[in-house]
Amino acid sequence: MRATSLVVLVGATGSGKTALALKAAARFSGRLELVSLDSRQIYRGLDIGTGKPTAEERERLPHHLIDLIDPDESYDAGRYRRAVEELLPRLWQRGVTPIIVGGAGFYLRALQEGFFELPADPEGLEGLRRQWKELDSAELRHRLEEVDPESAARLHPNDRYRMERALEIHALSGRSMSEWSRSFTPRPVLDLELKVFHLQWPRWTLHARIARRAETWLRQGWIEETQRLLDEGWAPDCPGLGILGYREIVAHLSGSLPRRELEERVVVATRRYARRQETWFRKLAVELRATGEDPSFLDSLLRALEAATPS
């Protein structure tokens, strides 16, 4: 059994994607399971501040690709795509219809297009990454200009992540990212047709939702959860504790951010993150883009899920 299409539900953080997926599951007679498109819920132990589903929600709608790694580990979009490629056939074999739900735009691109395959050299690459971290942005750009002037001209001078990635590609393959990009042919995951639905809200409504959620999570023990992770020995600067919200709480627990300022700082940072997500999603070609109040959204989503049922 397999399907020919895959339904993807995206939206900014706090937009209510999981709640909508739960409504869809209630109408799907137990044949629907959620595959997370979330770069934060992959961390074990980071539960409150990543909005992980409750046990009751998981009972109603099984979730996949959450709690994958420890807080000191890293995960990338290529690894995410490979995990989806392994997971979907198993779900189809059980007669399950998957729905991809989340807000990680780079993970979505991995599903829509894939990546060029590079030679692996983890130890050598780790050494190079340490060297790059010690360079300022101007020197990093100078090095990129020497091996890939096209990318150096295209990238913003302060976009360290993409400059380091371009240097990494050249170091691993001997070819520039520009050369790879010209020869790359996008391929959707498992050659599926991806049907993307974008759940959105007016900006002021989303801002209010984000503020309420931050207040609720802090009341539910977000600070205590972060302290527990530190007490377990996870470094304050490890990848998991460096994600949105947790880094602000780590700063508070270290004494550099007063409690009276913490909630506002988390809300402001989350709004900025949501704005970047919305900018990404608005550029996508989608099946439907509507607010959570649009009654047609769920009906359209359900029709697409029916069409994506494996046979």
N, C-alpha and C positions, 0 to 999 in steps of 0.2 A: 504494500500500500504506500502511496505517496500523494502529495498534492502538487498542483502546478502554480499555486500562488501562496503568498504569505502576507498576513495582515499585520501592519505596524501602527501602533497608537503612540504618538509623540505629543509632547507639550512641555512647557516650562515647569520648573520645580514648583510644587504647590498648586498645580492646575487641576488636580483631581483625576489623574489618569487611572490610578488603581481603583478608585471608587467607581469609575465608569466601567472598567473591566469586570468588576464584581457584578454590576448590573447585567452586563452581557452574559456572564457565567450563569446567572440565575435563569436566563432565558435559553440556555444552551444545554440543559439536561445533563450536566456532568461531563460533557465531551470537550470542554475548553480548559486549557492550561496555559499559564502565563510564563513567558520567557523574558526575564528582566533585561532591559536595555539601560542599565544604570551602572555608572562607573564608581559609585560609592557603596552601594549595597553589596558589592563583592567582598567587602571586608568583614571578617568574623569579629564579633564583639562590638561593632559599631552599629547599634540597633536604633536607638531613639533618634539620634541626629541624622540618620539616613532614611528615616521613614519606612523602615522594614515592615512588612505585613505582620499582623498579629497571628497567633496560632489559629484563632477562629477564622480569620481571613484566608489563611493557607488551607484550612479545611474546606472552605467554600470554593477556593480557586488555587490549586497547587501552583507553586512558584518554582522556577528553575533559574540557575546561574546567579544565585545570591549565596553569601557566606562561602566564598571560594578560597580566599587567601587570608593570611594573618596580617595584622597592621603594618609589619615591617617589610612586606613584600610589594612588588610592583606587578602591574598587569597592563597589557596593551591591547589595542584594537585588533591586531592580527591574531592574538591568542583568543580574543572573544569570538571572532569569526570561526576559528577552528572548533571552538566549543559548540557553537550553534550548528555547524556542519555535522558534528557527531550526535547532537541531541535530537534534531528534528526527525531523522529516520526512526529513532526509537519511539518517539511520540506517535508518528504516523502508524507504526506497526501495531500500536495499541488502539488505533482508531481515534486518537486524540487530535483535535484541532488546536494548534498553537497560536497564541497572539503575542507579538513582541510589544512590550510596553516600557516606555522610559523616556529619558531626556538627554541621553549621551549622543550628541550629534556625530562625534567621530566614530563611535561604534556603529551608528546607522550607516555612515559612509562605508565602513568596512563591509557591511552586508550588501549594500547597493553596488559597490564597485570592486571591492577586494584590494589587494596590494601586490606590488611586484615582490617576488621572493628573492631575498638576499642571502648570501652565504652566512653561516652562523659562526661567530667567534666571541662568545660571551666574556671570556677573560680579557682578551685584547680590547674589546669594546668598553668594558668597565674601566680599564686604565685610561682610555681616551676620554671617556666622560668625566673622569676626575680632573684630567688636565683642562678640559673646556670650562669646568666650573670655576677654575681659578683665574680665567681670563675675563677681562672686562668686555663689554659689548663691542667696543670699537676694534679690539684685537680679534675677537671672534669673527667679526665681519671681514676684517682684512684676510684672515685665513680662508674664509669662504670665497672671497674674491679670487684667490689664487687658484682654487680648484673648480669653482662653479660660479663664474661671474654673472651668469643669467639669474641664478637664484639670489645672489647677493644684491643685484639691482632690483629684484622683485620684492624681496622681503623687507619689512620694516626694520630699521636699525636696532630697535629694542626688542624684536621678536626672537629672543634667545632660543626658545624651544625649537622653532623651525630652522633656525640657523644651525643649531647643534644636530638636528635630525639630518639636514643636508650634508653636513660634514660626516656624520655617521654613515650615511649611504655611500659616500665616496670612499671612506676608509674601508668599508666592508666589501665593496664591489669593484673599486677602481674606476667606476663610471659616475658621472655627476647625476644629481637628482633631475636636472633638466633633460639629460639624455634619457633617463629612465621614463620620465613623464611623456616624452614624445613617442616612445615605443610601447607604452602601456595600453592595453585594451581592457576596459572595465568589464567585470563579469559578476552578475548578481549571485548571491550565495545559492548553491545547489541549482543554479539556473532557474530560479523561481521568479515570478512576477511579483514584485513588492508593491502592495497597495497601502499607501501611507495616509493616515488620518491625523490631522493636526487639531488638537484640543486647545483652544485659546480663550482668553478673557480680555476685556478692556484693562488697560494698564492699572487704573486705580482699584479695580476689583481684585486683580492679581496681587497688588501690593497689600491690600487688606487681608487677603488669604494668607500671604506669607507672614505678616505680622502676627495673626492669630495662631498660626502654626508654631512660630518660634516661642511665643508665650506658653503655649500648651506643652511643648517639648521640654522647656526649662522647668515647668511645674512638675512634669512627669519624672524628672531625675536625670536630665541630660548632663548636668555638671557632675553629678555623682557617678554616672556611667564613665565619663572621661577620667575622673579621679581613679576609679577602679582599674581602668586600663593602664594608667601610669603606675599604680601600685603593683600591677602584675609584671612590670618591668619593661613595658614598651616605651621606647625613647620618645621624648616630646616632639622631636623633629622627624619621626618615622613617616612614611607616606600616608598611612591611614589617619594619623592624628594631624596631618597637614591639610586635610580637606576642609571644605567650607563648613564653618560652624565650630568644628572641633578645634581648629587652630585658634579661634577667638577664645574658646573656653580654656585651652592650654595657657594662653596669655593671661587670662584671669587667674587661673590657679597658680601661676608663677609670680603673681603680684603686680604685673605690668598693666593690667586692665581692670579698673574698678568694677564691682558688680553692678553699680547703677548705670554703667555705660555698656555693659556686655550685651544686653538684649538689643539695644539700638544698633550696635556694631554688627551683630549677626543679621539683623533685618536688612540693613543697608547693603551688606556684602551679598546677601541672597538676592536682593532686587537686582543688583548689578549682574549677577550670574544669570538670573532669569532673562534679563534684557539681552544678554549675549545668546542665550538659547533661542529666544524668539527671533532674533536677527538671522540665525542659522535656519530655523524652520520655515521662515517666510520665503526663503529662496527655493524651497523644495517644490517639486511638482507633486501635488497631493490629490487624493480622491475627493476629500472634503476638508474644508477648513471652517470651523464654526465654534461658537461658545458652548460651554457646558449647559447652557439654558435652552439651546436649540433642540426641540424634540425630535428633529429628523436625524440628529447625529447618531444616536444609538441605533435607530432603525437601519440607517445606511451601513453602520459598522456590522450589524448582525447579518445583513445580506452579503457583505463581503466575506464574513466568516463562514457562512454556509457555502459560498463558492470555493472557499479554501479548504473545505473538509476533505481529508484523504480518501481515495477510493482505489 
